[in-house]
Amino acid sequence: MSERQVGRRPIGKAVLIAGPTASGKSALALELAFSAGGVVINADSMQVYRDLRVITARPTRDEEAQVPHRLYGHVDAAVNFSAGAWVSDATKVLDEVRAEGRLPIVIGGTGLYFKALTAGLSVVPPIPAEVREGVRARLERNGVEALHAELARHDPRAAERLNLRDRTRIARALEVIEATGRSLLDWHHEGQPPLLPKGGFRAVFLAPERDELYARIDARFDAMLRAGALEEVEQLAARSLDPLLPAMKAHGVPALIRHLRGELSLEEAATIGRADTRHYAKRQFTWFRHQLPEFEWVKPTEARGWLTAATHGAREPD
């Protein structure tokens, strides 16, 4: 199969394909991109990392050769990549795709990325490295409960909203109040406008039956192990990166690192990885239902029909 050639025509509405992990998004996006002359744009916060091709089930090299794929594997695992950084990258890609007369097809499971596309994103100034390092040092030295107590003294509103064991969000909220003097909640009210205005996109959320989805998640995790996920994680672990970095917390990575250290058997690590992924999928259902009501929920078996209807007339007239 070779890449479809398209003429340079104005493109109308972007197509957004979201859904829980292992719901069939990638196959659907590939089919649409090939038939409609589209570009697949990643909206998965873990698939941006070049170190994590196998363990995050990124598109294969063969799939990437069939149609253009953007924002996959373009970030090093040592980078604390954020939603704001993704928005900046996505802005450039969307402009390029539209200039080429192609259909933008944004696909992924990271709800915050899609919310940034359709509703805008809060803008928090960059956090100085010394502030971030100081907060993380206190976290490692004193523990998450002590850090939460510190946050409660400086920003009680933010502390009240956070789970006592949520190391990452507690550290982030404390970094922001310490660096800017303002609560992260206040920054959330001041942000950038959406990249895709209302009426500028068609959005679908693939919603498989839970039992079927969980079975697919388990099978895919096992397939990733057979495809070299453990070796990939071993190479990542050898870099001795900060365990709080997003790439170090990708589903399956922490448990497999524990296996490599001799703390768990491979089956125990795989069991944890599969369970963490199932729990994440459950949270994805909840998040999209409450935060992005503009997404139309369809079963994967009905998705092709939805796409046919959604993309009919998507190109603006000459």
Stockholm file with secondary structure:
# STOCKHOLM 1.0

chainA/1-318         MSERQVGRRPIGKAVLIAGPTASGKSALALELAFSAGGVVINADSMQVYRDLRVITARPTRDEEAQVPHRLYGHVDAAVNFSAGAWVSDATKVLDEVRAEGRLPIVIGGTGLYFKALTAGLSVVPPIPAEVREGVRARLERNGVEALHAELARHDPRAAERLNLRDRTRIARALEVIEATGRSLLDWHHEGQPPLLPKGGFRAVFLAPERDELYARIDARFDAMLRAGALEEVEQLAARSLDPLLPAMKAHGVPALIRHLRGELSLEEAATIGRADTRHYAKRQFTWFRHQLPEFEWVKPTEARGWLTAATHGAREPD
#=GR chainA/1-318 SS CCCCCCCCCCBCCEEEEECSTTSSHHHHHHHHHHHHTEEEEECCTTTTBTTCTTTTTCCCHHHHHHSCEESSSCBCTTSCCCHHHHHHHHHHHHHHHHHTTCEEEEEESCHHHHHHHHHCEECCCCCCHHHHHHHHHHHHHHCHHHHHHHHHHHCHHHHHHSCTTCHHHHHHHHHHHHHHSSCHHHHHTSEECCSSCTTSEEEEEECCCHHHHHHHHHHHHHHHHHTTHHHHHHHHHTTCCCTTSGGGGSTTHHHHHHHHTTSSCHHHHHHHHHHHHHHHHHHHHHHHHHHCTTSEEECGGGHHHHHHHHHTTCBCCC
#=GC SS_cons         CCCCCCCCCCBCCEEEEECSTTSSHHHHHHHHHHHHTEEEEECCTTTTBTTCTTTTTCCCHHHHHHSCEESSSCBCTTSCCCHHHHHHHHHHHHHHHHHTTCEEEEEESCHHHHHHHHHCEECCCCCCHHHHHHHHHHHHHHCHHHHHHHHHHHCHHHHHHSCTTCHHHHHHHHHHHHHHSSCHHHHHTSEECCSSCTTSEEEEEECCCHHHHHHHHHHHHHHHHHTTHHHHHHHHHTTCCCTTSGGGGSTTHHHHHHHHTTSSCHHHHHHHHHHHHHHHHHHHHHHHHHHCTTSEEECGGGHHHHHHHHHTTCBCCC
//
